Amino acid sequence: MSTLTKQLTNVLSQIEQAAVAANRDSHEIKLLAVSKTKPAEQVKLAYAAGQRRFGENYVQEGIEKIQALRQDADIADPIEWHFIGPLQSNKTKLVAENFDWVQSIDRLKIAQRLSDQRPTELPPLNICLQVNISGEASKSGTTLSQVIELASQVSELPGLKLRGIMAIPAPSDDLQVLNDSFVQLHRLYLQLQQTYPDMDTLSMGMSDDMSVAIANGSTMVRVGTAIFGARDYKS
């Protein structure tokens, strides 16, 4: 068994344990393997170990992997590709044509472009609205006060399907602070579900805080380092 396979198995075990502790069914919680900066060969190893959902932060890098693995004869089942990074207007067409999900929508302009540029032969692009729950100036995301209006606008766009919300709370060693952020997000998610009953995704929790996120209702955790190892920085 490869190191990557062992690490993936360990993450899945952690999800199972966190779900049991929260009296939840682990099948309610999806694992998104964040493969940014990692080569297609490592994605393929994770695929061989059973992983089918992958997240990318950089458009060109992600598309290169998508195209390489689409042409790989060993990839029989479809891979579900999520774009999870900040998205500029000049890159929306590439994302609309190649990805299955975009989790980082924080303004209407980008959503409109994705809807307009989604090829008609493909199903609607799955969308999560990114919420800047901690109000950090360095992070993307809409505010809690703006997300209700943005959801209303995005839900009307024909090339998109509103699936949920995503957030990255500020790192904190204070468990209560982190827990409070996740509680707010779960409350917002339930509020939105009242208006959009098809919404089924609360994307929160990463390598260091996924157990707390799962305890507070996360349906998707985004894990990179714990699966693939430290990020590869490009010179």
C-alpha positions in Angstrom: 0.0 0.0 0.0 1.4 3.4 -1.0 1.9 6.2 1.5 -0.8 8.2 -0.3 -3.3 5.3 0.0 -2.5 5.0 3.7 -3.0 8.7 4.3 -6.3 8.7 2.3 -7.5 5.7 4.4 -6.5 7.5 7.6 -8.5 10.6 6.6 -11.6 8.5 5.8 -11.2 6.8 9.2 -11.1 10.2 10.9 -14.3 11.2 9.1 -15.9 8.0 10.3 -14.8 8.6 13.9 -16.0 12.2 13.8 -19.3 11.2 12.4 -19.8 8.6 15.1 -18.9 11.1 17.8 -21.5 13.5 16.4 -24.2 10.8 16.1 -24.2 11.2 12.3 -24.0 8.7 9.4 -20.5 9.1 7.8 -22.1 8.6 4.4 -23.6 12.1 4.8 -20.1 13.5 4.6 -18.2 13.7 1.3 -14.4 14.0 1.1 -13.0 16.5 -1.4 -9.3 15.7 -2.0 -7.6 19.0 -2.6 -5.0 18.2 -5.2 -3.6 21.7 -5.9 0.1 21.8 -6.8 0.2 18.0 -7.0 0.8 16.2 -10.3 -1.8 14.2 -12.2 0.0 11.1 -11.2 -0.8 11.6 -7.5 -4.5 12.3 -8.4 -4.4 9.0 -10.3 -3.1 7.2 -7.2 -5.9 8.6 -5.1 -8.4 7.6 -7.8 -7.0 4.0 -7.7 -7.6 4.0 -4.0 -11.3 4.9 -4.5 -11.3 8.7 -4.4 -13.5 10.4 -7.0 -13.8 14.1 -5.9 -10.9 16.5 -6.3 -10.5 20.2 -5.7 -8.3 22.6 -7.5 -7.4 26.3 -6.7 -5.6 27.3 -9.9 -7.5 27.3 -13.3 -4.7 26.3 -15.7 -3.1 23.7 -13.4 -6.5 22.1 -12.8 -7.5 22.0 -16.5 -4.2 20.3 -17.4 -4.9 17.6 -14.9 -8.6 17.2 -16.0 -7.5 16.9 -19.6 -4.7 14.5 -18.9 -6.9 12.2 -16.8 -9.8 12.3 -19.3 -7.4 10.8 -21.8 -6.1 8.1 -19.4 -7.3 4.7 -20.3 -7.1 3.6 -16.6 -9.7 6.2 -15.5 -13.0 4.4 -16.1 -15.3 6.2 -13.7 -15.9 9.9 -14.1 -14.0 12.2 -11.7 -15.9 15.1 -10.1 -13.8 18.2 -10.3 -14.4 21.2 -8.0 -12.9 24.6 -8.5 -12.3 26.1 -5.0 -10.0 29.1 -5.5 -10.6 32.7 -6.3 -11.9 33.2 -9.8 -11.2 36.1 -12.1 -13.5 37.2 -14.9 -11.0 36.3 -17.6 -10.9 32.7 -16.4 -14.6 31.9 -16.1 -15.0 30.4 -19.6 -12.3 27.8 -18.9 -13.9 26.9 -15.6 -17.4 26.7 -17.0 -16.2 24.4 -19.8 -14.2 22.0 -17.7 -15.3 21.8 -14.0 -18.3 20.2 -12.4 -18.5 22.5 -9.4 -17.4 26.0 -8.4 -17.3 26.5 -4.6 -15.9 30.0 -4.5 -18.7 32.2 -5.8 -18.8 35.5 -3.9 -20.3 38.0 -6.5 -23.0 38.0 -9.1 -20.8 39.0 -12.0 -18.7 35.8 -11.8 -21.9 33.7 -11.5 -23.5 35.3 -14.5 -20.4 34.7 -16.6 -20.2 31.1 -15.6 -23.9 30.6 -16.4 -23.6 32.3 -19.8 -20.4 30.3 -20.7 -21.6 26.8 -19.5 -21.9 24.6 -22.6 -25.5 23.7 -23.3 -24.6 20.0 -23.7 -23.3 19.8 -20.1 -25.5 19.8 -17.0 -25.8 23.0 -15.0 -22.6 23.9 -13.1 -23.0 23.1 -9.4 -22.4 26.2 -7.3 -21.5 27.0 -3.6 -21.5 30.5 -2.3 -18.3 31.3 -0.4 -19.0 33.1 2.9 -16.2 35.1 4.6 -17.5 34.0 8.1 -14.6 35.6 10.0 -14.6 38.9 8.0 -10.9 38.6 7.1 -9.8 41.2 4.6 -7.3 38.7 3.1 -10.0 36.2 2.2 -12.6 36.0 -0.6 -16.2 35.5 0.2 -19.5 37.3 0.6 -20.6 38.6 4.0 -23.4 37.0 6.1 -25.6 40.0 5.4 -25.1 39.7 1.6 -25.4 36.0 1.1 -29.2 35.8 1.1 -29.5 38.2 -1.7 -26.7 36.6 -3.7 -28.4 33.2 -3.3 -31.6 34.6 -4.7 -29.8 36.0 -7.7 -27.6 32.9 -8.4 -30.6 30.6 -8.1 -32.2 32.3 -11.1 -29.3 31.7 -13.5 -30.1 28.9 -16.0 -26.6 27.5 -16.4 -26.0 27.0 -12.7 -27.4 24.9 -9.9 -27.2 26.3 -6.4 -26.0 23.5 -4.1 -24.8 25.2 -0.9 -22.3 27.3 0.9 -18.5 27.1 1.5 -16.3 28.8 4.1 -12.8 28.9 5.5 -13.0 30.2 9.1 -9.9 32.0 10.4 -7.4 29.6 11.9 -7.7 29.6 15.7 -6.3 27.6 18.6 -9.4 28.5 20.5 -11.8 25.7 19.9 -14.8 27.8 21.0 -14.0 30.5 18.5 -13.8 27.9 15.7 -16.9 26.1 16.9 -18.9 29.4 17.0 -17.9 30.0 13.3 -19.2 26.6 12.3 -22.4 27.0 14.3 -23.1 30.3 12.4 -22.5 28.6 9.1 -24.7 25.7 9.9 -27.5 28.1 11.0 -27.1 30.0 7.7 -27.2 26.7 5.7 -30.4 25.6 7.4 -31.9 29.0 6.8 -31.1 28.9 3.1 -32.5 25.3 2.8 -35.9 26.7 3.8 -35.9 28.7 0.5 -33.9 26.3 -1.6 -34.8 22.8 -0.6 -32.5 21.3 -3.2 -29.5 22.8 -1.4 -27.5 19.9 0.1 -23.9 21.0 0.6 -22.3 22.7 3.6 -18.6 22.7 2.6 -16.6 23.4 5.7 -13.7 21.8 7.5 -10.1 21.0 6.3 -7.2 18.9 7.5 -6.9 20.6 11.0 -10.5 21.2 11.9 -12.7 18.7 10.0 -13.8 17.0 13.2 -15.2 20.2 14.6 -16.8 20.9 11.3 -18.4 17.5 11.1 -19.8 17.9 14.6 -21.5 21.1 13.4 -23.2 19.6 10.3 -20.6 19.8 7.5 -21.5 17.6 4.5 -18.2 18.1 2.7 -14.7 18.4 4.1 -11.8 19.7 1.9 -8.6 17.9 2.7 -5.2 18.3 1.0 -2.2 18.1 3.2 -3.4 15.1 5.2 -3.8 13.1 1.9 -1.1 14.4 -0.4 1.5 15.8 2.0 2.8 19.3 2.2 2.0 21.6 -0.7 4.5 21.8 -3.5 5.5 25.5 -3.9 6.6 26.6 -7.4 9.6 28.8 -7.8 
